[in-house]
Amino acid sequence: MRAPLSADQIESRLSSLQGWQHADGRLRKQFRFADFPSAFAFMTRCAFAAEKLDHHPDWTNVYNRVDVVLWTHDAGGITERDFALAHAMDAASV
């Protein structure tokens, strides 16, 4: 099991991410795209990254919007895995 990060560690690491928020013990971000195919292509790229990290997001998709919530369920909080996936998702969004 991975250890959850402290609030200070989380806030420190957030500065390395663009547009992510820490709320309710979760990392959250809304991605917006030109259209549904672009949003779906993003989700496909992220699915491969998530599988490689063995860490899967909670997310929803409505048309051109993908809402993402990250936390490590078995650790009961945010861990380094969440930040690794957040960075991968940011990279996949461009």
C-alpha positions in Angstrom: 0.0 0.0 0.0 1.2 3.5 -0.8 1.3 6.1 2.0 -1.0 9.2 1.5 0.8 12.5 1.2 0.4 15.2 3.8 -1.6 18.4 3.1 1.7 20.3 2.8 3.2 17.8 0.4 0.1 17.9 -1.7 0.0 21.7 -1.8 3.7 21.8 -2.7 3.3 19.3 -5.6 0.3 21.2 -7.0 2.5 24.0 -8.2 4.0 21.6 -10.8 0.5 21.0 -12.3 -1.6 23.3 -14.4 -5.3 23.8 -13.3 -5.5 21.0 -10.8 -7.3 21.6 -7.5 -7.1 19.9 -4.1 -10.5 19.6 -2.6 -12.2 17.0 -0.3 -9.1 14.9 -0.2 -9.0 14.5 -4.0 -7.2 16.1 -7.0 -9.7 17.5 -9.5 -9.5 19.0 -12.9 -11.9 19.7 -15.8 -10.4 19.3 -19.3 -12.2 20.9 -22.2 -11.8 20.1 -25.9 -13.0 21.3 -29.3 -15.5 18.5 -29.6 -16.5 15.0 -28.5 -14.0 13.1 -30.7 -11.1 15.2 -29.2 -12.3 14.5 -25.6 -12.6 10.8 -26.4 -9.2 10.7 -27.9 -7.8 12.3 -24.8 -9.5 9.7 -22.6 -8.0 6.9 -24.8 -4.5 8.4 -24.4 -5.0 8.6 -20.7 -6.3 5.1 -20.5 -3.0 3.8 -21.8 -1.1 5.9 -19.3 -3.3 4.8 -16.4 -2.9 1.2 -17.3 0.9 1.6 -17.4 0.8 3.2 -14.0 -1.7 0.6 -12.7 -3.7 3.6 -11.4 -7.1 4.4 -12.8 -9.0 7.7 -12.6 -12.6 8.4 -11.7 -13.8 10.5 -14.6 -16.9 11.5 -16.5 -17.3 12.7 -20.1 -20.0 15.0 -21.4 -19.5 16.0 -25.0 -16.3 18.1 -25.0 -15.7 18.0 -21.3 -13.8 15.4 -19.2 -14.0 15.8 -15.4 -11.3 14.0 -13.5 -11.0 13.0 -9.8 -7.8 11.3 -8.6 -7.0 9.7 -5.3 -5.5 6.3 -4.3 -8.4 4.3 -2.9 -6.3 1.6 -1.1 -4.2 4.3 0.6 -7.2 6.4 1.6 -5.8 9.6 0.1 -3.6 11.3 -2.5 -0.3 9.6 -3.2 2.6 10.0 -5.6 0.7 7.8 -8.1 -2.0 10.5 -8.3 0.5 13.1 -9.2 2.1 10.8 -11.8 -1.2 10.3 -13.5 -2.1 14.0 -13.3 1.1 14.8 -15.1 0.5 12.1 -17.7 -3.1 13.5 -18.2 -1.8 17.0 -18.6 0.7 15.8 -21.2 -2.1 13.9 -23.1 -4.3 17.0 -23.2 -2.1 18.9 -25.6 
